[in-house]
Amino acid sequence: MRALKFLVVAMGVLIVAGTVTLVVLLVQRSGGGRGATSLPAMSLNLPSGSRILGLAGAGDHFAVHVQRPDGERILLLEPRSGRVVGEVLPHAPPTQAAVPTR
């Protein structure tokens, strides 16, 4: 009888441990267990006298509004590499407003 009680308790503990493990794995695989991802260190190589006026998400990229001595512009950055993938000149004529960078 004592052995039967021990087996029942041991199997109950295994069932609880298995259920907890299953829930933890489901949460991790669904993305709920991910912490905040950090951006790599990056430098915009702005000229002296430049200021960052604002920052905003723009789809898969983010936009940095910059005031430089030669005028304002919006830099589009790729978050994983920190690379500038585009530049918008807000006060330029429509034909020159978007300047792709390579």
DSSP file (Angstrom, degrees, kcal/mol; ACC not computed):
  #  RESIDUE AA STRUCTURE BP1 BP2  ACC     N-H-->O    O-->H-N    N-H-->O    O-->H-N    TCO  KAPPA ALPHA  PHI   PSI    X-CA   Y-CA   Z-CA
    1    1 A M     >        0   0    0      0, 0.0     4,-1.9     0, 0.0     5,-0.1   0.000 360.0 360.0 360.0 -38.5    0.0    0.0    0.0
    2    2 A R  H  >  +     0   0    0      1,-0.2     4,-2.0     2,-0.2     5,-0.1   0.895 360.0  51.3 -64.6 -40.3    2.9    2.4    0.8
    3    3 A A  H  > S+     0   0    0      1,-0.2     4,-2.3     2,-0.2    -1,-0.2   0.870 107.3  54.0 -65.2 -37.4    4.5    1.7   -2.6
    4    4 A L  H  > S+     0   0    0      2,-0.2     4,-2.2     1,-0.2    -1,-0.2   0.905 107.7  49.6 -64.3 -42.3    1.2    2.5   -4.3
    5    5 A K  H  X S+     0   0    0     -4,-1.9     4,-2.3     2,-0.2    -2,-0.2   0.911 110.4  51.1 -61.8 -42.8    0.9    5.9   -2.5
    6    6 A F  H  X S+     0   0    0     -4,-2.0     4,-2.6     1,-0.2    -2,-0.2   0.920 110.4  48.7 -61.6 -44.2    4.5    6.7   -3.5
    7    7 A L  H  X S+     0   0    0     -4,-2.3     4,-2.5     2,-0.2    -1,-0.2   0.892 110.7  50.6 -63.6 -40.5    3.8    5.9   -7.2
    8    8 A V  H  X S+     0   0    0     -4,-2.2     4,-2.0     2,-0.2    -2,-0.2   0.921 113.1  45.4 -64.3 -44.2    0.6    8.0   -7.2
    9    9 A V  H  X S+     0   0    0     -4,-2.3     4,-2.3     2,-0.2    -2,-0.2   0.924 113.4  50.0 -64.9 -44.9    2.4   11.0   -5.8
   10   10 A A  H  X S+     0   0    0     -4,-2.6     4,-2.1     1,-0.2    -2,-0.2   0.902 111.6  47.8 -62.5 -42.4    5.4   10.6   -8.2
   11   11 A M  H  X S+     0   0    0     -4,-2.5     4,-2.2     2,-0.2    -1,-0.2   0.865 109.8  53.3 -67.9 -35.1    3.1   10.4  -11.2
   12   12 A G  H  X S+     0   0    0     -4,-2.0     4,-2.1     2,-0.2    -2,-0.2   0.911 108.9  49.2 -63.5 -42.1    1.1   13.4  -10.0
   13   13 A V  H  X S+     0   0    0     -4,-2.3     4,-2.6     1,-0.2    -2,-0.2   0.908 110.7  50.8 -63.8 -41.5    4.4   15.4   -9.8
   14   14 A L  H  X S+     0   0    0     -4,-2.1     4,-2.5     2,-0.2    -2,-0.2   0.883 109.0  51.1 -63.7 -39.4    5.4   14.2  -13.3
   15   15 A I  H  X S+     0   0    0     -4,-2.2     4,-2.1     2,-0.2    -1,-0.2   0.926 112.6  45.5 -64.3 -44.3    2.0   15.3  -14.7
   16   16 A V  H  X S+     0   0    0     -4,-2.1     4,-2.4     2,-0.2    -2,-0.2   0.928 114.1  48.6 -64.8 -45.5    2.4   18.8  -13.2
   17   17 A A  H  X S+     0   0    0     -4,-2.6     4,-2.3     1,-0.2    -2,-0.2   0.899 112.0  49.5 -62.7 -41.2    6.0   19.2  -14.3
   18   18 A G  H  X S+     0   0    0     -4,-2.5     4,-2.3    -5,-0.2    -1,-0.2   0.896 110.6  49.8 -64.4 -40.5    5.1   18.1  -17.8
   19   19 A T  H  X S+     0   0    0     -4,-2.1     4,-2.2     2,-0.2    -2,-0.2   0.915 111.2  48.7 -65.4 -43.3    2.2   20.6  -18.0
   20   20 A V  H  X S+     0   0    0     -4,-2.4     4,-2.4     2,-0.2    -2,-0.2   0.921 111.9  49.7 -62.3 -44.2    4.4   23.5  -16.8
   21   21 A T  H  X S+     0   0    0     -4,-2.3     4,-2.4     1,-0.2    -2,-0.2   0.909 110.2  50.7 -61.1 -42.9    7.1   22.5  -19.4
   22   22 A L  H  X S+     0   0    0     -4,-2.3     4,-2.2     2,-0.2    -1,-0.2   0.912 110.8  48.0 -62.3 -44.0    4.5   22.4  -22.2
   23   23 A V  H  X S+     0   0    0     -4,-2.2     4,-2.2     2,-0.2    -2,-0.2   0.911 111.4  50.6 -64.2 -43.1    3.1   25.8  -21.3
   24   24 A V  H  X S+     0   0    0     -4,-2.4     4,-2.3     1,-0.2    -2,-0.2   0.920 111.4  48.1 -62.2 -44.2    6.6   27.4  -21.1
   25   25 A L  H  X S+     0   0    0     -4,-2.4     4,-2.4     1,-0.2    -1,-0.2   0.893 110.6  51.2 -64.6 -39.9    7.5   26.0  -24.5
   26   26 A L  H  X S+     0   0    0     -4,-2.2     4,-1.5     2,-0.2     6,-0.2   0.905 111.2  48.0 -63.9 -41.2    4.3   27.2  -26.1
   27   27 A V  H  <>S+     0   0    0     -4,-2.2     5,-1.5     2,-0.2     6,-0.9   0.916 113.0  48.3 -66.2 -42.8    4.8   30.7  -24.7
   28   28 A Q  H ><5S+     0   0    0     -4,-2.3     3,-0.9     4,-0.2     5,-0.2   0.916 113.0  46.6 -64.2 -43.8    8.4   30.8  -25.9
   29   29 A R  H 3<5S+     0   0    0     -4,-2.4    -1,-0.2     1,-0.2    -2,-0.2   0.766 107.5  56.9 -73.2 -24.6    7.6   29.6  -29.4
   30   30 A S  T 3<5S-     0   0    0     -4,-1.5    -1,-0.2    -5,-0.2    -2,-0.2   0.563 119.0-109.3 -82.4  -6.8    4.6   32.0  -29.8
   31   31 A G  T X 5S+     0   0    0     -3,-0.9     3,-1.0    -4,-0.5    -3,-0.2   0.383  89.1 114.5  99.0  -3.8    7.0   34.9  -29.1
   32   32 A G  T 3 <S+     0   0    0     -5,-1.5    -4,-0.2     1,-0.2    -5,-0.1   0.702  72.7  56.9 -73.3 -18.5    5.7   35.9  -25.7
   33   33 A G  T 3  S+     0   0    0     -6,-0.9     2,-0.2    -5,-0.2    -1,-0.2   0.454  80.9 111.2 -92.3  -0.3    9.0   35.0  -24.0
   34   34 A R    <   -     0   0    0     -3,-1.0     2,-0.1    -6,-0.1     3,-0.1  -0.530  58.0-144.2 -76.5 137.6   11.2   37.2  -26.1
   35   35 A G        -     0   0    0     -2,-0.2     2,-0.2     1,-0.2    -1,-0.1  -0.312  43.0 -65.9 -85.2 179.0   12.8   40.2  -24.4
   36   36 A A        -     0   0    0     -2,-0.1     2,-0.3     1,-0.1    -1,-0.2  -0.478  52.7-129.7 -67.5 132.7   13.3   43.6  -26.1
   37   37 A T        -     0   0    0     -2,-0.2     2,-0.3    -3,-0.1    -1,-0.1  -0.662  21.1-135.5 -84.6 140.6   15.7   43.3  -28.9
   38   38 A S        -     0   0    0     -2,-0.3    -1,-0.0     1,-0.0     0, 0.0  -0.685  11.9-121.9 -98.3 150.9   18.5   45.9  -28.9
   39   39 A L        -     0   0    0     -2,-0.3    41,-0.1     1,-0.1     3,-0.1  -0.572  32.9-105.7 -84.1 150.2   19.7   47.9  -31.8
   40   40 A P        -     0   0    0      0, 0.0     2,-0.2     0, 0.0    -1,-0.1  -0.375  43.6 -91.3 -70.5 156.3   23.4   47.7  -32.8
   41   41 A A        +     0   0    0     -2,-0.1     2,-0.3     2,-0.0     0, 0.0  -0.491  58.3 177.5 -64.5 135.2   25.6   50.7  -32.0
   42   42 A M        -     0   0    0     -2,-0.2     2,-0.4    -3,-0.1    40,-0.1  -0.977  25.9-150.5-143.7 155.3   25.6   53.0  -34.9
   43   43 A S        -     0   0    0     -2,-0.3    -2,-0.0    39,-0.1     0, 0.0  -0.993   5.1-160.7-126.6 133.3   27.0   56.3  -36.0
   44   44 A L        -     0   0    0     -2,-0.4    -1,-0.1    39,-0.1    40,-0.0   0.545  30.9-137.0 -88.5  -7.4   25.2   58.6  -38.5
   45   45 A N        -     0   0    0      1,-0.2    -2,-0.0     2,-0.0     0, 0.0   0.926  35.6-179.6  50.7  51.5   28.4   60.5  -39.3
   46   46 A L        -     0   0    0      1,-0.1    -1,-0.2     4,-0.0     3,-0.1  -0.546  29.1-105.9 -81.6 146.7   26.7   63.9  -39.1
   47   47 A P    >   -     0   0    0      0, 0.0     3,-1.6     0, 0.0    -1,-0.1  -0.267  49.4 -78.6 -68.0 160.6   28.6   67.1  -39.7
   48   48 A S  T 3  S+     0   0    0      1,-0.3     3,-0.1    20,-0.1     0, 0.0  -0.304 119.2  32.3 -58.4 138.8   29.5   69.4  -36.9
   49   49 A G  T 3  S+     0   0    0      1,-0.3    -1,-0.3    -3,-0.1     2,-0.1   0.427  87.4 135.9  91.6   0.0   26.5   71.5  -35.8
   50   50 A S    <   -     0   0    0     -3,-1.6     2,-0.3    18,-0.1    -1,-0.3  -0.467  34.5-164.0 -80.2 153.1   23.9   68.9  -36.7
   51   51 A R  E     -A   67   0A   0     16,-2.5    16,-3.2    -2,-0.1     2,-0.7  -0.992  20.6-129.2-135.7 144.5   21.0   68.1  -34.4
   52   52 A I  E     -A   66   0A   0     -2,-0.3    14,-0.2    14,-0.2     3,-0.1  -0.853  24.9-179.3 -91.1 119.4   18.5   65.2  -34.2
   53   53 A L  E     -     0   0A   0     12,-3.0     2,-0.3    -2,-0.7    13,-0.2   0.730  58.7 -15.8 -92.8 -25.7   15.0   66.7  -34.2
   54   54 A G  E     -A   65   0A   0     11,-1.4    11,-2.2     2,-0.0     2,-0.3  -0.991  47.8-145.0-171.4 166.7   13.0   63.5  -34.0
   55   55 A L  E     +A   64   0A   0     -2,-0.3     2,-0.3     9,-0.2     9,-0.2  -0.995  23.3 166.2-145.0 135.8   12.8   59.8  -34.4
   56   56 A A  E     -A   63   0A   0      7,-2.3     7,-3.3    -2,-0.3     2,-0.2  -0.995  37.4-106.0-150.9 151.8    9.9   57.6  -35.6
   57   57 A G  E     -A   62   0A   0     -2,-0.3     5,-0.3     5,-0.2     2,-0.2  -0.560  29.0-174.3 -74.5 142.1    9.1   54.1  -36.8
   58   58 A A  E >   -A   61   0A   0      3,-3.1     3,-1.7    -2,-0.2     2,-0.3  -0.653  54.3 -74.3-140.3  79.9    8.5   53.8  -40.5
   59   59 A G  T 3  S-     0   0    0      1,-0.3    -1,-0.2    -2,-0.2     0, 0.0  -0.531 114.6 -10.7  67.9-125.2    7.4   50.3  -41.4
   60   60 A D  T 3  S+     0   0    0     -2,-0.3    -1,-0.3    -3,-0.1     2,-0.2   0.437 137.5  53.1 -85.5   0.2   10.4   48.0  -41.2
   61   61 A H  E <  S-A   58   0A   0     -3,-1.7    -3,-3.1    17,-0.1     2,-0.4  -0.637  77.8-127.3-120.2 177.5   12.8   51.0  -40.9
   62   62 A F  E     -AB  57  77A   0     15,-2.0    15,-3.0    -5,-0.3     2,-0.4  -0.990  15.7-135.8-132.4 151.2   13.0   54.0  -38.7
   63   63 A A  E     -AB  56  76A   0     -7,-3.3    -7,-2.3    -2,-0.4     2,-0.5  -0.832   9.5-162.2-107.8 135.7   13.2   57.6  -39.6
   64   64 A V  E     -AB  55  75A   0     11,-2.7    11,-2.8    -2,-0.4     2,-0.6  -0.972  12.0-147.2-118.3 117.6   15.5   60.2  -38.1
   65   65 A H  E     -AB  54  74A   0    -11,-2.2   -12,-3.0    -2,-0.5   -11,-1.4  -0.763  26.2-173.7 -86.1 118.4   14.7   63.9  -38.6
   66   66 A V  E     -AB  52  73A   0      7,-3.1     7,-2.3    -2,-0.6     2,-0.6  -0.919  23.1-153.8-121.7 137.6   18.0   65.7  -38.7
   67   67 A Q  E     +AB  51  72A   0    -16,-3.2   -16,-2.5    -2,-0.4     5,-0.2  -0.953  25.5 176.0-108.5 114.8   18.9   69.4  -38.9
   68   68 A R  E >   - B   0  71A   0      3,-2.0     3,-2.0    -2,-0.6   -18,-0.1  -0.696  46.8-102.5-111.1 165.7   22.3   69.9  -40.6
   69   69 A P  T 3  S+     0   0    0      0, 0.0     3,-0.1     0, 0.0    -1,-0.1   0.802 123.9  50.9 -58.0 -27.9   24.0   73.2  -41.5
   70   70 A D  T 3  S-     0   0    0      1,-0.3     2,-0.2     0, 0.0    -3,-0.0   0.367 127.5 -74.8 -92.0   5.5   23.0   72.6  -45.1
   71   71 A G  E <   -B   68   0A   0     -3,-2.0    -3,-2.0     2,-0.0    -1,-0.3  -0.619  59.2 -53.6 129.3 173.7   19.3   72.0  -44.3
   72   72 A E  E     +B   67   0A   0     -5,-0.2    19,-0.3    -2,-0.2     2,-0.3  -0.521  51.0 166.1 -84.7 152.7   16.9   69.5  -42.8
   73   73 A R  E     -B   66   0A   0     -7,-2.3    -7,-3.1    -2,-0.2     2,-0.5  -0.975  32.0-127.5-157.2 162.3   16.5   66.0  -44.0
   74   74 A I  E     -BC  65  88A   0     14,-2.9    14,-2.9    -2,-0.3     2,-0.5  -0.977  21.8-155.0-117.7 121.1   15.0   62.7  -42.9
   75   75 A L  E     -BC  64  87A   0    -11,-2.8   -11,-2.7    -2,-0.5     2,-0.6  -0.824   4.5-149.0 -97.1 131.1   17.3   59.7  -42.8
   76   76 A L  E     -BC  63  86A   0     10,-2.7     9,-3.0    -2,-0.5    10,-1.2  -0.894  20.2-166.3 -99.9 122.1   15.7   56.2  -43.2
   77   77 A L  E     -BC  62  84A   0    -15,-3.0   -15,-2.0    -2,-0.6     7,-0.2  -0.859  23.5-131.5-114.3 144.1   17.7   53.6  -41.3
   78   78 A E  E  >> - C   0  83A   0      5,-2.5     4,-2.8    -2,-0.4     5,-0.5  -0.838  23.7-146.3 -88.0 117.8   17.6   49.8  -41.5
   79   79 A P  T  45S+     0   0    0      0, 0.0    -1,-0.1     0, 0.0   -18,-0.1   0.784  88.4  53.5 -65.1 -30.8   17.5   48.8  -37.8
   80   80 A R  T  45S+     0   0    0      1,-0.2    -2,-0.0   -41,-0.1    -3,-0.0   0.900 125.3  21.3 -73.3 -38.6   19.5   45.5  -37.9
   81   81 A S  T  45S-     0   0    0     -3,-0.3    -1,-0.2     2,-0.1     3,-0.1   0.685  93.7-130.1-101.4 -21.1   22.5   47.0  -39.6
   82   82 A G  T  <5 +     0   0    0     -4,-2.8     2,-0.2     1,-0.3   -39,-0.1   0.600  56.1 150.3  79.4  11.1   22.2   50.7  -38.7
   83   83 A R  E   < -C   78   0A   0     -5,-0.5    -5,-2.5     1,-0.1     2,-0.6  -0.563  52.6-119.7 -82.1 138.7   22.7   51.5  -42.4
   84   84 A V  E     +C   77   0A   0     -2,-0.2    -7,-0.3    -7,-0.2     3,-0.1  -0.686  34.3 174.8 -75.9 119.8   21.1   54.5  -44.0
   85   85 A V  E     +     0   0A   0     -9,-3.0    16,-0.6    -2,-0.6     2,-0.3   0.486  60.3   4.0-107.5  -6.1   18.9   53.2  -46.8
   86   86 A G  E     -CD  76 100A   0    -10,-1.2   -10,-2.7    14,-0.2     2,-0.4  -0.981  54.6-149.4-170.3 163.9   17.3   56.4  -47.9
   87   87 A E  E     -CD  75  99A   0     12,-1.2    12,-3.0    -2,-0.3     2,-0.5  -0.993   7.5-160.5-145.6 133.0   17.1   60.2  -47.4
   88   88 A V  E     -CD  74  98A   0    -14,-2.9   -14,-2.9    -2,-0.4    10,-0.2  -0.965   7.9-154.0-118.3 130.6   14.2   62.6  -47.8
   89   89 A L    >   -     0   0    0      8,-2.7     3,-1.5    -2,-0.5   -16,-0.2  -0.884   9.6-164.1-101.1 102.4   14.7   66.3  -48.3
   90   90 A P  T 3  S+     0   0    0      0, 0.0    -1,-0.1     0, 0.0   -17,-0.1   0.779  84.8  41.1 -62.9 -29.4   11.5   67.8  -46.9
   91   91 A H  T 3  S+     0   0    0    -19,-0.3   -18,-0.0     6,-0.1     6,-0.0   0.212  92.5 106.5-105.7  15.4   11.9   71.3  -48.5
   92   92 A A  S <  S-     0   0    0     -3,-1.5     5,-0.1     1,-0.1    -3,-0.0  -0.528  82.8 -88.3 -89.3 159.5   13.2   70.2  -51.9
   93   93 A P    >>  -     0   0    0      0, 0.0     3,-2.0     0, 0.0     4,-0.7  -0.306  47.8-103.2 -59.6 153.7   11.2   70.3  -55.1
   94   94 A P  T 34 S+     0   0    0      0, 0.0     3,-0.5     0, 0.0     4,-0.4   0.775 119.7  57.9 -55.1 -30.4    9.2   67.1  -55.7
   95   95 A T  T 34 S+     0   0    0      1,-0.2     3,-0.0     2,-0.1    -3,-0.0   0.728 116.3  34.2 -74.6 -18.7   11.6   65.7  -58.3
   96   96 A Q  T <4 S+     0   0    0     -3,-2.0    -1,-0.2     1,-0.1    -7,-0.2   0.343  89.9  99.2-113.2   4.9   14.5   65.9  -55.8
   97   97 A A  S  < S+     0   0    0     -4,-0.7    -8,-2.7    -3,-0.5     2,-0.6   0.889  78.0  51.9 -65.9 -42.6   12.7   65.0  -52.6
   98   98 A A  E     -D   88   0A   0     -4,-0.4   -10,-0.2   -10,-0.2    -1,-0.1  -0.856  65.2-176.9-101.9 121.8   13.6   61.3  -52.3
   99   99 A V  E     -D   87   0A   0    -12,-3.0   -12,-1.2    -2,-0.6     2,-0.1  -0.932  16.3-146.4-118.7 106.4   17.3   60.6  -52.6
  100  100 A P  E     -D   86   0A   0      0, 0.0     2,-0.3     0, 0.0   -14,-0.2  -0.472  14.1-155.9 -70.5 142.9   18.2   56.8  -52.6
  101  101 A T              0   0    0    -16,-0.6   -14,-0.0    -2,-0.1    -2,-0.0  -0.870 360.0 360.0-115.9 153.6   21.5   56.0  -50.9
  102  102 A R              0   0    0     -2,-0.3    -1,-0.1   -16,-0.0   -17,-0.1   0.371 360.0 360.0-119.4 360.0   23.6   52.9  -51.5
